[in-house]
Amino acid sequence: MEYAIIVAMLAVIQFIGFGALVGAARGRTGVQAPAVSGNEEFERYFRVQQNTLEQLLAFLPGIYAFAVYVDPYWAAGLGIVFLAGRQIYLRSYTKDPASRTVGFLMSFAPSVILVIGGLVGAVINLL
């Protein structure tokens, strides 16, 4: 279980890092808060952070449920794929948003597997 928790915490740390990148982009581009538009570079970093937040909503409960009801090592492994996918998403989206597909799928697919697997595992455990 510890491996899955470590990976989950790394995902939160990654998200915090993405927030720092948004702040740095805000400073570089002069986009003053509360504005979230006005400069394409800033908007790309902001969208990466927001999409990551959206992904975390499924990923975090999914990794915990999967670790408890299915297998903590597989949960951690899928979580590592998620983390790598988010990094690829960051790099590709900030260069060219049209190239974000691989990173998106590498983080979306593990989240879906974790959520569905965790749900099925919990239901089986209940029966």
Summary of the structure (lengths in Angstrom):
residues: 127
radius of gyration: 16.1
end to end distance: 22.6
largest distance: 56.8
contacts: 430
relative contact order: 0.17
helix: 87%
strand: 0%
